[in-house]
């Protein structure tokens, strides 16, 4: 599976490169070259499948052969290691609750999956990667928890002083190891601007 920049369809990279780069050089988001619809049989038999089996069938086309099937299934199992119930709101309307993870944020799912993919790609490499994020609370805690201890990945989290809850600040600042949190005297937009400027700085 190849991914292209939404700012330049001629710029294409592999799944591995998209994971490690995060953003395209032109600051565009990466998007799959093609998306194949899942077969009707998948939906007809979905009630008989586990969460891990459903996730594997949904994600495998986007990973391709860049992660062996047995490893991808292990990554999925580690990602979906907490409950995420589908709660009825009203007739024919349900809400998938993704906030039952380690940091109580829906972003636990995405952060855990990406961190484990990056961990796989980094396992035989000594090249270091930096994950730089701005947070108003939820994102930073999920990224910190997900990437904790991942080989050759340094995480730097910018958060606005006095603008996150006490528990969120503890999630950002108490893990140590490869997680560094920087308190910014400003608001979330100031943190976001610093991250964007860092990405734009080629020096």
Buried (B, 14 or more C-beta within 10 A) or exposed (E): BBBBBBEEEEBBBEBBBBBBBBBBEEEBEBEBEEEEEEEEEBEEEEEEEEEBBBBBBEBBEBBEEBBEEEBBBBBBBBBBEEEBEEEEEEEEEEEEEBBEBBBBBBBBBBBBBBBBBBBBBBEEEEEEBEBBBBBBBBBBBBBBBBBBEBBBBBBBBBBBEEBBEEEBBEBBBEBEEBBBBEBBEBBBEBBBBBBEEEEEEEE
